[in-house]
Amino acid sequence: MKISKLGALCALAISTALSPAMAEEGITDTEIVIGNILPMTSSAALVGRAAHFGSVVAAAEANADGGVNGRQVVIRTEDDGYVPARTVQGLRKHIDEGVFGLIGTGAGAGTAAILPILEEEGIPAIVSFSPLQAAVDPIKPTVFMIGASYQDLLFAQLKYIHENHNPDNAKYGVIRQDDDFGKQVEEAFTRAVDAFEVDAADPIRYKRGQKDFGAEILKVRSNGVNVLIAGGVTTEIPTMLKESSKFKLPLQVATVPTSTLPPIMKLSAPYGYSYYSGDYISPMGSEGTAHFMEVAKASLSEDELKALNRYAVTGYVATRMMIEAIRRCGDNPTRACAVEKLESGEEFDTAGVTLPLTFAKDRHISATAVRVLEVDPVAGSVTPVTDFAQY
Amino acid sequence: MDLFLNLVASGLVIGSIYGIIAIAFAVIFKTTGVLNFAQGEVMMLVAYVSWSLGTELSLSFPVLVIVSIGVAALIGIIVERLFIRPMIGQPIFAIVMVTIGLAVMLRSLIVIFWGADAEPFNAAIEGGLVEIGPVVLFTEQLFAIILFFAIMTAVFLFFRFTRIGIAMRATAMDETAALLMGVDVRRISALAWAIAAVVSGLAGITFAIMFSRAPDLWFQGLRAFPATILGGLDSPLGSGFGGLIIGVIGDLSEGYIGQGLKEISGFIVIIIVLMVRPYGLFGEKELERV
């Protein structure tokens, strides 16, 4: 009897050891947990909530097809309130509660803050909410990224302006946030100034949370800047345009992709500026996002649908890739296997949002080709003015 | 000179908003000894309600302001009755913690009811340009400065010449003595919260018109708090001027020096002032008999 009990215990121990799925965090026989840490409140909630719903749509799509090898995909999102310290707290909570992989990694500064923990814990992550060069350069074993960096997104616009609409006596300027996101914005500016050998004013930095840009725009005016990177995140962009319009400054303006979101365009409309933006995915409402919208309508409430924007699309693509990588691991997926599948070089279908995406062992970044967009906030239009290209 | 004057004007605009919010902080502190860390959130709630009234009912701006003042007073009274009055007699620290909890709750409720998107606050005072010599201001920016001085005058007259204002000052000086003299201390507390909600609410509405009605509006409450410290926590008028000082110094330092000094310069001034006058520029030194 004793021997048979001992045998049973040994068998259990061996089967546990040989069944990696049982030992893996964030996975049970019935569920796989994919986590997000996103700004669900604060000024960035407009984009954070959308990214969350993008993940929810991808999970709903997978679950409707029977889940991932029989397991349902569960999306758990922690709110970081657009505060990097809370991004770290969010990740700690995910780790405590068990998470298999991560999609939303907070904004730029938040992503930078959690990179060492992701590496230490070996958590597969696909950065998609706020592309950060440092996430993949140098390569972190378990961290991947889709989307061009802010450097590329802004440099593409400055290049377009330089080649097509460069004002006489061009003088470049930048107003940027005082954090990791802003650092990338300034790098795009410096790169453009060096590449085009144009005159430039000193970069102007502002603290996160600042809403009034009177002094900053007065500096832009006194420096004679006529090509400006308005490096706001959301509502800062219309505020900069408003102050510029007060002095009727003749500006060519480059912005980050949030400037194409309807609420930001609505706020920018009264000030008479068309501006540029850049993106690496098909815009909402285009043929490329038709499948996404179809699935979204089937899986979200009407109120949730209203919250969708381009950040929902990037969240959807990244979550879809993570789910597919797990699916390719078969019945007993592990984090190591998911990472292996992601960097295998095999294509991941994005349902038409982009061309099929791939990662490789020496390239943890994908969807980096940028298209420059002209935004007319009065007409509510976003028009591509270039094809997708690498910068 | 052109740059200097425009920087001063720009600083006065944002300083006016800080100043008005700082007055609200000081009114509650002076009367009840409580630091209301939900002041920014109360301001945001009033601005959101006002935005809804303006959007749904298409009220003219003067009518909207009058209705909003009524709504703000009601919000102030309700907050005081529900959250502060039950705490009377408890340590101040506990009451301050309640205000912090209230702040978090209001922020969440606002996002639940109105959503996370920013919206323009369209009002008749918005959009025009006013040129005063080389200085250019939007009409709503000029409105902010005028509102500041109007509130400063009203607060001065209220505390100086009205029976209720004098009763509030008496309560602030010695609550027990005021009670013995027949002052209804509880009503005074409710009134202080109502006044603070109205004053900060007007700042919130003006700020939303200048920028947008967005769920991070509460943050301005936090930014205005140093103005209260600079002016003197127990001095509503001093706090108001503290806001102007911080606004103007911030914009001048950003305009001439830069490097993000806009945010830091105000704090540098506060440190220097507090080293010389620990009770703020216009605050009263507290004397204790032993």
Interface residues (C-beta under 8 A of the other chain):
Chain A: M40 T41 S42 S43 A45 L46 G48 R49 D178 D202 I204 R205 Y206 K207 G209 Q210 K211 D212 G214 A215 E216 L218 K219 S222 T234 T235 P238 T239 K242 K246 F247 P263 I264 K266 L267 P270 K306 A307
Chain B: L3 N6 L7 S10 G11 V13 I14 R107 S108 V111 G115 A116 D117 A118 E119 P120 G127 L129 V136 L137 F138 F207 F211 S212 A214 P215 D216 F219 Q220 R223 G250 D251 L252 E254 G255 G258 Q259 G260 K262 E263
